[in-house]
Amino acid sequence: MTSPLPLDSVFQTVLEVPNRTPSPDLPRRLTGLFRELALPEPTRPVEDIEDQIWALWGSHEDRLAEETLMAAVEAIGSGSLKTARPLLDHLVGTYPDWAEAWNKRATLASIEKRDADSLLDIARTLQLEPRHFGAIAGFGNICLRNAHLNEARAAFQIALSINPHMDDLRDMLENLSPHHLMLH
């Protein structure tokens, strides 16, 4: 028997994202990068800005922590999910204020279809880094998988308000429009 999804409480966290302040532990450079990312046409490639944001999210003052996160990401990428899980459990236990460790564990749980666990980790990610468009999109995808279309729509809109260059989300949002759904 699976536990009920903590959807409402996490959805509330997602809805509060625009009003939340990021953790003071996050690199200050992120603020300028998010400002640049929000521009309709940034002066440099969007991919470069996104890569810098992801690199800063994945950085940690403890080099071993960074290496452990990279090992977990590589394990997930190669399908070695059983290898990734204890690494990520260790990271969130040892570094509970590291948003990206929580996000990667949320990603793993989502891949494993442990949606309740993923949602709780997404909530923690967003408490620490409310601008985490990846975590918000992950929430939306879990909502889709569980037929919560309104919540998915709202999550995708919020993620796009942070990163308007996520074309795949824009397409998903268009497919979720009430008008489009009525035509099928």
ZITAVEN-V357951 format. One line per field, one symbol per residue. ss: DSSP state (h for helix, s for strand, l for the rest). psi: psi as a letter, one per 40 degrees, with the letter a starting at -180 (. if undefined). burial: I if it has 16 or more other ideal C-beta (glycine too) atoms within 10 Angstrom, else O. A space follows every 50 residues. Layout:
ss: ???
psi: ???
burial: ???
This chain:
ss: llllllhhhhhhhhhhhhhlllllllllhhhhhhhhhllllllllhhhhh hhhhhhhhllllhhhhhhhhhhhhhhhlllhhhhhhhhhhhhhhllllhh hhhhhhhhhhhlllhhhhhhhhhhhhhhllllhhhhhhhhhhhhhlllhh hhhhhhhhhhhhllllhhhhhhhhhllhhhhhll
psi: hiiihfdddddddddeddeihiheeihddddddddddeidgieihddddd dddddddeiidhdddddddddddddddeegddddddddddddddgeehdd dddddddddddefgddddddddddddddgeegdddddddddddddefgdd ddddddddddddgeegdddddddddeiddddde.
burial: OOOOIIIOOIIOIIOOIOOOOIOOOIOOOIOOIIOIIOOOOOOOOIOOII OIIOOOIIOIOOOOIIOIIOOIIOIIOOOOOOOIIOIIOOIIOOIOOIII IIIIIIIIIIOOOIIOIIIIIIIIIIIIIIIIIIIIIIIIIIIIOOOIOO IIIIIIOIIIOIIIIIOOIOOIIOOIOOOOOOOO
